[in-house]
Structure formats: C-alpha cells, structure tokens
Amino acid sequence: MQNKPLILITNDDGITAPGLRALIRIMNKIGEVVVVAPDSPQSGMGHAITVDNVLTCNAITIDDGPQLEYTCSGTPADCVKMAVNEILNRKPDLCVSGINHGSNASISVIYSGTMSAAIEAGIEGIPAIGFSLLDFKWHADFKQSEEYIKKITLNALLNGIPEGVVLNVNIPKLKKEEIKGVKICRQANGYWKEIFDKRKNPMGKEYYWLSGEFINKDKGQDTDLYALENGYVSVVPVQFDMTAHHMIQKLNAWEL
C-alpha cells in the first residue's frame, strides 16, 4: 500500500486504557491513525447512544505518537458517529475497536461496547474489526497478541470485508508461542445466568451488584469458544441484519 490507509480507532474501556494504547501502537505501523474514544469506561453499554444529554468531544494528547486523538463524553457508538460526522474529513479505510480487556466471544457480542462501536462503523459503511483479549486485568500483556492483530488487520485492508459484515476477533490469554494459530468460527450458543448480589446501604436501602455465570450450550468444534479453549485466535464474521430470514415463510402462513 503506497498511500497509508486512514484507520479510526475506538474502544469501550476509555481513552487511557492500556488495550487502546497497545492498539494505537500497532496501527501506527500500518496507517494514518485517528482515535476517538470515551472519556471514561463504557463496558457493557452495547449499542447505546446519547439522546438525552449533550456530547462533548475534545482533542487530547495521552502519549507520544503521530496519531490524532479525541476524547468523547458519550458511548462507543457515539464515538464512531462523532468521528464520521464531525472529526474526519474523509471516510476511514478501516475502523478497529479495542483491544478489549476481556472476552467478547459468544453472546457477549450483544452486550459489548467494543463490538457495538465496530458494528456502528459497519452501519456507516466502514470495514470494521473488534479485538478482545481474554484477560480482564488492566495491565494485561497485550504484546502477545500484536502479531495476530497486525496480520488480521493487513488481510482486512488487502482483501476487504463485505458490506454488512464486521469481524469479531478474540485472542486467548496465552504467550505468543503458545497460540496455535487463527480459526474462522461461528458464534457459540451460550448465555449468561445472572446472579444479583443483594445488599443494604447504611440507610437500610436495598441495592444490587450484578454478576453471573456463563453457560455454554454449544458442544460444536467450529465455535469461537472451542477455538479459544484450544489455544486459537477466533475470528467470527458478524452481521447486523438481525432478520430471521428462515422465519419469514412460516410467518406468512399465519392468519394475520
């Protein structure tokens, strides 16, 4: 690529998150980088957008590098909308979101702010990838995943990502030499069994902490969870057309 591609970077862990800083360093080796990320953690926000409050977006310098950076008061989806409509002077060649601190495999893709930012870019017609490392620690070792992130990104720029499709990439918590490779997968069938920890504050008012247990209902060997459990980077092509096409014919048989 003679001309550097324009790469938009965002995340849901916030502008100072180590995962984002690692992704910026990787993307600076590939293209011209513009960062628009939340000013505070937005994990689990899904595809929420800000409609009942004002948004702020300001240029910021976090560390050395050629990238341009902006911090936004909104959600990850807001960040992409702001970038496309107010900050960038042309359409990005690619949007990358992450590197998320923790897994976004299986049904977690629905709740993920990281993936919702990538999906918002896809809706805008921008090829997009969400990257996640299966390590929730704030100071996780993101260097172990750099080679795979770079390879997947370069392939996406070279080969393209079809319109209406976004890539969900999850990386196991392993040393680089322990990762067996990359597997193209489907999303595993699983769900979160919620657990609410009920407590009382000093005034006697009840409140809750949400936690839960992930239940994997899928024993297939072609899923993202199987790949990750067996030492592979998982790549799932995600589409945001949520129509259950197989149900249309059945619904047409109803007496409506």
N, C-alpha and C positions, 0 to 999 in steps of 0.2 A: 504494500500500500504506500504509494508515493505521497499522497496527501493524508495527513493524520485524521482519523475519524474523530468526530465530536462525541464524547461519552458523558452522559448525565449520570451522576451517582447520587443515591439517596439511601435511606435506611429507616429503621424504626427504633433503634436504640439511642439515637441522638447524635448530634454533631461531634461530640467528643469521644464517642465510643471507640475502643481500640479496633474493633472489627471494621468500622468505617475507615479509620485511618490506614489500616492494612490494605483495604480495597483501593483506596486512593493511590497508595504507593504502587500497587500492581498496575492500575490503569494508566498512571503517568508514563509507564514504559510502552504503552500501546497507542495512546491517542491524546487529544486535547481534552482536558477534564474540567467539567463544571459540577460543583457539588451544591445541592440544595437539600438540606436535612433538618429534621426537627430540632428545636432548641432544648428539648427535654425528652426523656424516654417515652415511646408511644407503642410499646409492645402490646399485642393483643387487641389493637384498635381495629383490625380488619380493614374494611374499605370505608371507614367513617370519613366524612368531610365536614368542614366547619361552615355551618349555615346560620348559627345564632350568636356569632361573635365576630369581632374584627380579626383580620390576619395581619401580622407584621412579618416583614422579610428584610433582613439586613446583611450587607457584606460583612465578612468576618475573616480574620486570619488566625488559624489554630497552630499550624506549624509550617516549616519551610516547604516549598514546592511550587511548581508552575501552575497549579490548579487555581481556579477561581472558586471561592466558597461563599455560600449564603446560608444563614440560619433562619428557619421559618417557625412561627408560633403554632402552626397547625399540625395536622396529621400527616403520615407518609403520603397518602393520596393527595392531600393539599399541596405538598411539596412538589410533586410532579406537575400538577395543574399550574402552580405558580411559576415553575421553571419554563414550561412550554409557552405560557401566555404573557409573562411579564419579564423574564430574565433573558432567555436565549433569543438570539437574532436569527436562528435557523433551526430546523428540525434536527435533533440528535440522530446520529447513526446507530446509537445503542444506548439503552438505559440499563444500568446494573444496580441492584439493591442489596445491601448487606455490608459486610459479612455479618449475618445474624449470629448473636450469641445464643445458640441452642437450635434444636431441630425444628424444621418446618415440613417434615415428612407426613404422609398420610393425610388425615382430616385436618391437621394443624394448618394446612394451607388456607383453610377457610378463615381462621382467626388471625392469621399473620399480617401484621402491618408491613413487614418486609415484602411479602409476596403481593399484597394489595398495591403497594407502590409500583411494583413491576407490572401488575395487571393494568393499573391505570395508564402506564406508559403504553402498554399494548393496545388499550382502547383508543389512545391518541395516535395509533399507527406507528409507534416506535418499537423496533425489536427490543426485547427486554429479557433479563435473566435475574432471578433472585438466588443469592448464595447464602447458605447457612452452614455453620459448623456445629457439630453435636457436642458442644462444650458451653455450658451456661456461665462459666467463670468469666468475670470481667477482663481478666488478664490472661485469657486463653492464648495458646501458641498458634497464631494464625499463619505463621511461616510454613507450617507443614502442608498447608492447602494451596500455597501460592502457585505451584506448578500446574495444578489441575484447573484452577480458576483462570490462569492465563491461557491454557490450551483450549478450554471451552469457549472463552471469550473470542479468541482468534478464529476459531472454527465458526462461531456465530457470525462474525464480521465477514468472513470469506464466503460462507455458504448461504447465509441469510436464515431468518426464522420466518415461517409463513405468517401471513396476516391472521390475526385472531388467536395466535398461539404464543405462550410465554413459557420459558424454561424454569423449572423449579429444581435447583441443584442443592443437594445435601451432602456434606462431607463428614465421614466418620472421625471420631476423636482418636486418631492413630498417628504415629510417626509416618513421615513421608514414605520411608522404605517399607512400612507395613501395609500401606494401601495397595490393594491388588490391581486396581485399575478403575475404569468407569463402566457402569452398566446403565443402559437405557431401560426405563422401567415404567410400570403403571403405578398409580397411587394405590396404596394398600387400603383395604376396607377395615377401618377401625374407628373408635370413638373414645371420648373422654367420659369416664364415670365420675361425675362431680362429687366432691366432698366439701361441705360447708362447716368450718370450724366456728362454732357459735360461742361468743364471749360477751362480757358486760364491761362497760366503761366505768370509771369511778362514780358516775352519777346513776349507775344502775341501768343504763340504756343498752339494749342488746345490739351487737354488731356481728358481722361475719367476715371470715377470711376464706376465700375460695381456693381450694386445692383440688386434686383429683388423681385418678389412676387411669393410665391409658390402656385400653382393651384392644388387642389386635385380633380381629375376627378372621383374618386372611392368612391362609397357610400356603399361598402360592409362592413359587420361587422366581416370579417375574415382577415382584413388587419392590418399591423403594425401601421398605422396612427390611425385607430379606437381603437386599443388596448391602445395606448399611450394617446389618448384623453380621454379615460375612466379609466385611472389610473392603467394600467397594464404594466409590462415589456414585450416588444415584442421580440420574437426570430424568425428570418426568416432564413431558410436554403437557402444559395445562391450557385449556381453552376456557374463555369466559362467556361463551354462548351456553347458557345453562338450560336450554331447551331439552327436555327428554323426548327426543325425536321418535323413539320407539313407541311412545305412548300416544302419539297423535292419532294413529289409525284406530286404536281402541277407544279413544275419547269420541271420535266421530261416530262410533256405533252407539253411543249413549242417546237416550231420548231427551234431548235438551230443547 
